[in-house]
């Protein structure tokens, strides 16, 4: 697997994860290692 393949895989995974966060009915947020919110669902806001 080369760098381009890894980049495409990472982008696809990110898009899929963001789609899940955007569509869950329950409030959901994703934290980074410093416990800062990186992503949040619409229902969270």
C-alpha atoms as one frame of an Amber mdcrd trajectory, in Angstrom:
protein
   0.000   0.000   0.000   1.460   3.363  -0.958   0.884   6.816   0.538  -1.877
   7.704  -1.929  -3.807   4.556  -0.984  -3.399   5.324   2.716  -4.541   8.913
   2.184  -7.672   7.761   0.327  -8.428   5.222   3.040  -8.039   7.860   5.742
 -10.304  10.323   3.915 -12.977   7.674   3.358 -12.834   6.624   7.011 -13.090
  10.230   8.148 -16.107  10.859   5.905 -17.817   7.727   7.215 -17.152   8.660
  10.851 -18.393  12.216  10.297 -21.548  10.841   8.666 -22.231   8.767  11.768
 -21.678  11.733  14.080 -23.965  13.906  11.945 -26.868  11.449  11.931 -27.131
  10.029  15.446 -30.247  11.088  17.313 -28.570  11.187  20.719 -26.089  13.947
  21.592 -22.596  12.743  20.718 -19.178  14.324  20.765 -15.662  13.130  19.999
 -12.731  14.165  22.197  -9.044  14.276  21.381  -6.244  13.113  23.696  -6.397
  16.469  25.537 -10.142  16.041  26.133 -11.024  18.858  23.728 -14.117  18.398
  21.593 -13.156  17.652  17.997 -16.559  16.778  16.527 -20.125  16.992  17.795
 -23.479  15.875  16.469 -26.214  18.366  15.635 -28.262  17.063  18.553 -25.379
  17.885  20.903 -25.627  21.562  19.980
